[in-house]
């Protein structure tokens, strides 16, 4: 698996072929999209919606969108944040980790999470956090199987959805 930062055009747009791949990846995760409410219709996710969503993420200079490829195919995406907006929170965050639904159960999610953690280790970070929507028990099981521990509960900052906050020592 190869992990690279999202490439942008000189105008800071996502290249059209890549946006098509990202839209297919987001749309393949219909169950998660229905749980999250990130898109108005989880059965009709459009490229312009994905572009706006990623542009909102990248508006934060401390955010990074990482693309995971296996044998040339886009199999996953991760969005990381070097620092949480809460100044009392010293850890970097994984804001999103999504594997194409057609490629799930093949170890890509575990490998992608490991590569993200390795990037933070190289930067000298000692732990990482993330939030899991309370209505997503599959995600909670995935992250706890990777060694993440629930350290609290709160609403997410963007849509006020109830979440479990998890942390892992690196």
Buried (B, 14 or more C-beta within 10 A) or exposed (E): BEBEEBEBEEEEEBEEEBBBBBBBBBBBBBEBBBBBEBBEEBEEBBBEBBBEBBEEBBEBEEBBBBBBBBEEEBBBBBBBBBBBEEEEBEBBBBBBBBBBBEBBEEEBBEBBBBBBBEBBEEEEBEBBBBBBBBBBEEBBEBBBEBEBEEEEEEEBEEEEBEBBBBBBEB
